[in-house]
Amino acid sequence: MEGIGAMSKSVFLCILCCVASVIAAPASAGVVDALPAGSPWRVYLVCAQQDRHRKAPVQYTTPPPADWPAADFDDSGWGRYGADLEQTLGGYGFDQAGNTAMLALRTRFGIADPAAARDLTLALEYRGGVVVYVNGIEVARQHLPAGPLTAASAAEDYPPEAFVDPAGAALARADRPAEEHRDRYEKRIRKLTVTLPASALRRGPNTLAIALHATSLAKVPIGNRNEWSTAGLCSVSLTSKSGTGVIAYADALKQITVSNATPMDTIAVNPRHRQAGFLWWGITITPVAITRGNPFDPLRPIRMVGPRGGTCSGQVVVSGPSAISGLKASLGPLRHIQGTATLPAQAVQVRYATQEKDEFFCNALRPRPADGAAVQPVWVLADVPRDQPPGWYTGTLTISVAGRTTPVPVQLLVAGWTLLDPRDNATLVSMYQSPDTLAEYYTLPYWSDGHFAMIEKSMRTMAAMGNDVLLVPVVIDNYLGHKHGLVRWVRKGNGYEPEFSAFEKYLDLQTKVWGKPKVVTLSVWKHDFGTRTWFRGMKSDVIKPCMVTELDPRTGEMRPMQAPHFGEPGSEAFWKAMTDGVRRILKQRGIDDRFLLWGEAFDSRPLEQHRAFLAKIEPTMRWQIYSHFDGGEPAPKDGKFIAHGGFEVGFRINPGGGALPEFAPENRKPDPNREYLVAAVQRCEIHHTSSPLSYRAVMRTSGSIARIGLDFWPIGTDSRGRPRSLYGCPPNEGWLWRGHVPYLTVAGGDGAILTTRGQMLLESLQESELFIALVRAKAKASPEMVKRIDGCLAARRNAMAVGKALSQATISLDWLGMSADEYALAAQIAGEAHDGDWRTPPGGGNQ
C-alpha cells in the first residue's frame, strides 16, 4: 500500500479498518469530515521586512526546502499548532506577524479509495495569496501570479479601502472592530473552494500543503505596516458530502496511536484556553496544547542531540479515544552505529509527562504513567558522559499497550563538544529554593534530617543548572514566604545572640552538592519596613515590625520574635553579631565574602535611615537590587555602581539585559573592570504557564537568568480559591511577582521531580554555554571561521524572531538541527573529534 510503510502498526491497522468500513458503506453515508477543526498542522514562517519604498518584502529568514509540499517530506522539525491555529493566524491580521512573507502549512488526511473520492472539497478563508498542494501536486492557486514562486513572491494587492476609512484615515488597530467599518475589514478575507482531483490522491495517508503569501502594503496610506499581517489562514475545512472513498478523521482516532512530538511541543490531556501573560509589553503566550497527533502521520524516530557532559531529551505521545491502561515503555541499549560504544544504562531514563491539577499541559516527568489518562507523552532523557565517543547512537523504545507493541527507533547524536562542569559555567544563574515549601508539603520539622534530605534533592537539580546564588532568609514573612530563618536567635541573659547551625548545615549541603556560591544574599529587608519610590516603585512611610526566628535550644521549638528595627536602641549589636557570624562562617569555608550582600531592594527602595544604618554596621557590604534602573540612575564609575538612593550594588538584576559583555550592543559595552555582577530576569519570555519551548529558547540572548523559583509548589489557595505558592507573597508592588517562575519541579514521593519546563531550561542553559563559547571564539578565529560562526548565530536569531512572530507558542524552524550545527562547529573550534551529521541520520531518518 503506497504511503503506509513508515507508519506505526497501530495507525496501519486503524486505517485498514477504516478502509473496509468506507468501502462497505452505501453511497448515502453522509458528509465525512476528513480534517476537522483543531487537527494538528505543521507551520513554517518566512519573515521579511516591509516598507513603503519597496514593492516586495525583503526576506531575511530561510525559506523551506523546495520540496516542502511533497508527501514524504519530513516536517517533524516544524512548529505544530492545533486548536489555536486559526486564532494565531486568522482574523484581520492585527497584532500578528506584520513581517510575514510566507506561511507554509502541512497536514495529512486519509483516503480509502481515490477513484471513489470525487467530491472531497477544500474550503479556505485566508489573507494574501494561496497555493494548495496535494501530495506535492499543485491543485489550486489564487491571488498569486502564474509560474514559479519564491518565498518573497507577493500576492495581489488589496484595495486601499481594506485598510482605510472613507476619509482616508487608517482603520482602527483591532482584530474585532466595531460594526461601522466591518465591511472594509472583511475585504482582507479571501476565499477559495476547490474539489481535490482524484488523480492527486492516493490510498492511505495523503499530504495537504498550503502556501500563503503576503501582500505588499507599500501603496496603502497607513503608518506602521508591521502591525498588520497580510498572510494568514482564517478557516479551513476538508469534507466530502457523499462520504465515499474518504476516511473520516474521527474514525482514524478510534484506535490507540503513537505519534511523534519534539520535546518543545505542548501536549495536554485536557487543553485549556490560550493564556496571554499579564505583562502588556511582552508576548508571554501559553498555546493551546495538542492532545492527539495526526493519525495519518508516519511514526518517525525519536531524534536527540546533546554535548558530552550535557543532557538531551525526546518524546512520543501515546493516545486513545478513552483512558489508557497498562501502558509500559522500555528502552533498549543505545549503541554507537559503528559498534564502538554504548551509552551507560544509568545515563538513560524513560519518564512519563503527566498533567497535574491546575496545570496547562503534561509537565511533570514522573517514573510511572498517569492513571486513567487518554493522552500520555513518553519521554526519553539521556545524560551524556564527558568521555562518551561522539557520533550516532541508536536503540529502540518499545511501547506496549492494549495488547499491542510498537517499536519506536531512537537516534541520539552525541556531539564532539564537551560542556563544562555546571559550577564552571559562564552563564550566571540565580535560582531560589524554598525550604518552607518542602517542610510544609511533606509535613517535616524545619531543619530536621528529613527536611535536609528533601532540600538536597532540590539542590541537585539546581546544581545541574549551575546555580550561583545562595539566598539566606533572615527576616520572615517576606515575599518568598519564609516562615523560619536560616539564622535564628537564642536568648542569652537579657538579650539574644545569633545561632547558625541551620545556616551552616544548609551552606555545607550546597557546597557539597554544587560548590561554593558566587553570591550570598542575606534577606533582611522587605517592603513592610517602609519604602522610597523609584521608577514604578511605591512610597510608604509605614514601618511594620521586623520579625525573625527565635530558637529554644532545649526543646528545638521555633517561634517568631520581634527584632530591634534598624536604628532602634540595641539594633547595632543585634545585627552586627549576625553579619560577623556569617562572615566568619564563609571565611572558614573559603567563600569570598566580598559578595556577601544585603537583600533585597527593588523599584521600591529602603528608607534612607535604614540604608544608612546598614552601611554604618557594614561599610563594605553592598546590595542585591532587582529594579528597572531606567533613567536617572548614576552611571557606573571606576567599576562600581551606586544606585539611586545611595545603594552600592553588588548584584544588579534587570528585567532584561545580559550579564556578559558579549551580549551587549557595541555602543553599550559594560566596563570590563566592573566589580559587581549583573543578571537578567526574563519575565516577558517565561512565566509559570509558559510552554516548554519558551523555556528552551529563553537563554539564547542573555547569558544570565535570575529569580527563578525551583520548588515553590502551590501549597494553599488564595481568597478566590486559586492555587497559591509562597513565591509572590504580595509586597507593596504585588503585581511585579505574577510574571515570575515559582517552580521547575513538582512534588514526588521523596522530593522534587523535574518537569518538562525544567528539562527545557536545563537544555537551554547548556545552549547558552555553547553560544558563549562561539561568541568568545571569534576573537581568535580566522576570517573564514568568523563567517561560519556568524552564520550559525544569525540562523538562531532568525529562529527567535520567528518564535516571537508566531506568538511565542512555536518556533517553526528546526531548533534541534540548529543546535546540532552549533555543537559541531564548537567541537571543530575546540579541536575535539566530532562524528555524525544531523541531516544524515542512521537509516535516512524514516524508519
C-alpha positions, 0 to 999 in steps of 0.5 A: 500500500503506497504511503503506509510503510513508515507508519506505526502498526497501530495507525496501519491497522486503524486505517485498514479498518477504516478502509473496509468500513468506507468501502462497505458503506452505501453511497448515502453515508453522509458528509465525512469530515476528513480534517476537522477543526483543531487537527494538528498542522505543521507551520513554517514562517518566512519573515521579511521586512516591509516598507513603503519604498519597496514593492516586495518584502525583503526576506531575511529568514530561510525559506523551506526546502523546495520540496516542502509540499511533497508527501514524504517530506519530513516536517517533524522539525516544524512548529505544530499548532492545533486548536489555536491555529486559526486564532494565531493566524486568522482574523484581520491580521492585527497584532500578528506577524506584520513581517510575514512573507510566507506561511507554509502549512502541512497536514495529512488526511486519509483516503480509502479509495481515490477513484471513489473520492470525487467530491472531497472539497477544500474550503479556505478563508485566508489573507494574501495569496494561496497555493494548495498542494496535494501530495506535492501536486499543485491543485489550486492557486489564487491571488498569486501570479502564474509560474514559479514562486519564491518565498518573497513572491507577493500576492495581489494587492488589496484595495486601499479601502481594506485598510482605510476609512472613507476619509482616508484615515487608517482603520482602527488597530483591532482584530474585532472592530466595531460594526461601522467599518466591518465591511472594509475589514472583511475585504482582507478575507479571501476565499477559495473552494476547490474539489481535490482531483482524484488523480492527486490522491492516493490510498492511505495517508495523503499530504495537504500543503498550503502556501500563503503569501503576503501582500505588499502594503507599500501603496496603502496610506497607513503608518506602521505596516508591521502591525498588520499581517497580510498572510494568514489562514482564517478557516479551513475545512476538508469534507466530502458530502457523499462520504465515499472513498474518504476516511473520516478523521474521527474514525482514524482516532478510534484506535490507540496511536503513537505519534511523534512530538519534539520535546518543545511541543505542548501536549495536554490531556485536557487543553485549556484556553490560550493564556496571554501573560499579564505583562502588556509589553511582552508576548508571554503566550501559553498555546493551546496544547495538542492532545492527539497527533495526526493519525495519518502521520508516519511514526518517525524516530525519536531524534536527540542531540546533546554535548558530552557532559550535557543532557538531551531529551525526546518524546512520543505521545501515546493516545486513545479515544478513552483512558489508557491502561497498562501502558509500559515503555522500555528502552533498549541499549543505545549503541554507537552505529559503528559498534564502538560504544554504548551509552551507560544504562544509568545515563538513560531514563524513560519518564512519563509527562503527566498533567497535574491539577491546575496545570496547562499541559503534561509537565511533570516527568514522573517514573510511572504513567498517569492513571486513567489518562487518554493522552500520555507523552513518553519521554526519553532523557539521556545524560551524556558522559564527558568521555562518551565517543561522539557520533550516532547512537541508536536503540529502540523504545518499545511501547506496549499497550492494549495488547499491542507493541510498537517499536519506536527507533531512537537516534541520539547524536552525541556531539564532539563538544564537551560542556563544562562542569555546571559550577564552571559555567559562564552563564550566571544563574540565580535560582531560589529554593524554598525550604518552607515549601518542602517542610510544609508539603511533606509535613517535616520539622524545619531543619530536621534530617528529613527536611535536609534530605528533601532540600538536597534533592532540590539542590541537585537539580539546581546544581545541574543548572549551575546555580550561583546564588545562595539566598539566606532568609533572615527576616520572615514573612517576606515575599518568598514566604519564609516562615523560619530563618536560616539564622535564628536567635537564642536568648542569652541573659537579657538579650539574644545572640545569633545561632547558625547551625541551620545556616551552616548545615544548609551552606555545607549541603550546597557546597557539597552538592554544587560548590561554593556560591558566587553570591550570598544574599542575606534577606533582611529587608522587605517592603513592610519596613517602609519604602522610597519610590523609584521608577514604578516603585511605591512610597510608604512611610509605614514601618511594620515590625521586623520579625525573625526566628527565635530558637529554644535550644532545649526543646528545638521549638521555633517561634517568631520574635520581634527584632530591634528595627534598624536604628532602634536602641540595641539594633547595632549589636543585634545585627552586627553579631549576625553579619560577623557570624556569617562572615566568619562562617564563609571565611572558614569555608573559603567563600569570598565574602566580598559578595556577601550582600544585603537583600533585597531592594527593588523599584521600591527602595529602603528608607534612607535611615535604614540604608544608612544604618546598614552601611554604618554596621557594614561599610563594605557590604553592598546590595542585591537590587532587582529594579528597572534602573531606567533613567536617572540612575548614576552611571557606573564609575571606576567599576562600581555602581551606586544606585539611586538612593545611595545603594552600592550594588553588588548584584544588579538584576534587570528585567532584561539585559545580559550579564556578559559583555558579549551580549551587549550592543557595541555602543553599550559595552559594560566596563570590563573592570566592573566589580559587581555582577549583573543578571537578567530576569526574563519575565516577558519570555517565561512565566509559570504557564509558559510552554516548554519551548519558551523555556528552551529558547529563553537563554539564547540572548542573555547569558544570565537568568535570575529569580527563578523559583525551583520548588515553590509548589502551590501549597494553599489557595488564595481568597478566590480559591486559586492555587497559591505558592509562597513565591509572590507573597504580595509586597507593596508592588504585588503585581511585579511577582505574577510574571515570575517562575515559582517552580521547575519541579513538582512534588514526588514521593521523596522530593522534587521531580523535574518537569518538562519546563525544567528539562527545557531550561536545563537544555537551554542553559547548556545552549547558552554555554555553547553560544558563549563559547562561539561568541568568545571564539571569534576573537581568535578565529580566522576570517573564514571561521568568523563567517561560519560562526556568524552564520550559525548565530544569525540562523538562531536569531532568525529562529527567535524572531520567528518564535516571537512572530508566531506568538511565542507558542512555536518556533517553526524552524528546526531548533534541534538541527540548529543546535546540532550545527552549533555543537559541531562547529564548537567541537571543530573550534575546540579541536575535539573529534566530532562524528555524525551529521544531523541531516544524515541520520542512521537509516535516512531518518524514516524508519 
